[in-house]
Amino acid sequence: MPESSICPQCSSQYAYPMDHLMVCPECGHEWNPDEIKVEEDSSVIKDSNGNILQDGDTVVVIKDLPVKGAPKPIKAGTKVKNIRLTDGDHNIDCKIDGFGSMALKSEFVRKA
């Protein structure tokens, strides 16, 4: 069964076409099948520019990042080599010279 004929609101499989829309007889929801967004794979991690990151990549920090317990922040332009991707809010594990092991958010780095 095509994905566009399943109701996005209640997941009913009994939706039918009416003019250019699809209609669900169970919940009454109407939608345009051409406008249904394809969900992105949540396991894909992207940098601040939208480039896909992979384990072992080298990235550059794009803004000064304060570090709890450290007297100085990680400066913008710091190059981080051999990253490891993880699940969670801070989705990059790495080692930074002068700071040691830490976790970064992918939104604050760009692929080098």
N, C-alpha and C positions, 0 to 999 in steps of 0.2 A: 504494500500500500504506500503511495507517495507520502512523503513527510508533510506536504502542504494540505493533505486531506485529514490530518489529525488535529483536533482542536488544541490550540496552544494554551487555552485557559483551563480546560477540564480533562484534556487528553482523550476525549471521546473519538472513537473511530467512525462514527456515523455522520460526519459532516458531509454536506452536499453543496454543489456549486449553485449560485444564484447570481445571474448577470456576471460581473467580473469579481465577485466576492465569494468566499466560502462561508457557510452558515452551520452552526452547531445546533441540532435539534434538542439537545439535552440541557444546555445552559443558555442558549440564545446568542452566544458570542458570534460576531461577524468580523472577518479579517480578509485582507488582500494577500493571497499566497505569494505574490511577487515581492512583498515588503517584509517577509519573514527573514530575520537576520540569521545568518549561519553563526552558531556559537563558536567562539574560539576555543581551542584546546587549552585548558587551564594549566597544563604542564609546560607550555611554552613560556619562557622567561625572556622579556625584551628589555633593552636598555632605554635610556631617556630619549633616544632618537628613533626607537622602534625596530632596531636591529636585533635579531634573535641571538641570544647568548648560549654558549655551550661550555661544558666542563673543559678547563685548560685554557680558556681564552685570556687575553690580556685586556684590561679595561683601564680607563682614566677617570678619576673622581672629578665631577664637574662643579662642585661648590665646596666651601669649607664645611667640614662636618665635625661638630663638637663631640668629644669622647668623654664619657663619665669617668672621673678619677684621673684623667690625664691633664697636665697643665696647658697643653696646646691642642688645637684642633688638627684634623687631617686636612691639609691644604688642597685647594683646587689644583688640578694638574698632576696629582700624585698618581703614578702608574702602579697598577696592581697586577701582578703576573699569576698565572696558573690558578684561576678561580675555580671554585667547586659550587655547583648549584644545589640548593636545598628547597624544601617546602617551607612555607611559613611567611611571615611578614618580612623578615630580613632574609632574602632568598639567595644571598651570595656569601659563602664562607671563604676566607682568604687570610693570608699573612701579609702584613704591611710592615716594611722596614721601619724600625723605631717605635712601633706600636704593638707588634705581635699578632696573634690570631684574633680575628674579629669577624663579625657578620655585618654586611652592608645591604641596603635596599637597592634594587636594580634601577630605580628611578633617579638615583644620584650618580650614576656612572654612564659612560659611553664606551662603546667598543673601540679599542685602539687599532 
